[in-house]
């Protein structure tokens, strides 16, 4: 019987951790699955859909999360709400999902962070949308702090219309003040190779009880290090990266995993990241 084939698609795709993580998840679940990375430029996507449709399933990263939607038969509720897909299950029906929200929520839960109260999200791009929507669904009091106030206001308007009954505002990042139960960094500030940067001031960070940084390279950004030094609970992006992959396997195979196994995989993925990059 031929091995089932899965992939991650994106452009560029060279530094992805997906094959390492997904191959381990297949092993843990005792499921057969070959997992590869496929570089597809935006111009090639339509031409290569036949190739993708031959796979049992695949993951999607930048720049195809929205572009893939017209080629699918169905979206689950979260993917439809977000207008974004990062996981496809092929079969009689080609269905798109977004596992980033669940990966984020599991990262917070297993990291000991309660998702509620006053939440500030730094940034207003694609990653920020995920966090803002989840915060709105969780009935948090939300502040979007960004360098572009206009873009932040557009996101405020979008989420308010789609979710309704939300307490959400925006501010320029330089104007951030007040106390927060959770700060979420959804910007690339602090990511390799510019690892000495931090997206907020020391003063603003000192007033945040918990911190989540979506960046996973480096494993501990300056933001995470300073938050921990302040006595805050802080979780890095590797946890979310692995947990969103776990949700993909739940979709493909109904696979179940123990928290201990996933925590070990997060640790092993961190070591692999250091080894490779």
Protein Blocks (a to p, Z undefined) as FASTA:
>chain_A
ZZdddddddddfklpcklmmmmmmmmmnopacddddddddfklmmmmmmmmmmpmbdcdd
dfklmmmmmmpfbdcfklmmnopafbdcddfbdcdddfklmmmmmmmmmnopacehjddd
edjbfklmmmmmmmmmnopacddddfblmlmmmmmmmmmmmnopiacddddfklggcjdf
bdcdfbfehiafblmbcfbdfklmmmpfbdcdfbfbdfbdfklmmmmmnopacddfklmm
mmmmmmmmmmmnopacdfklmmmmmmmmmmmmmmmZZ
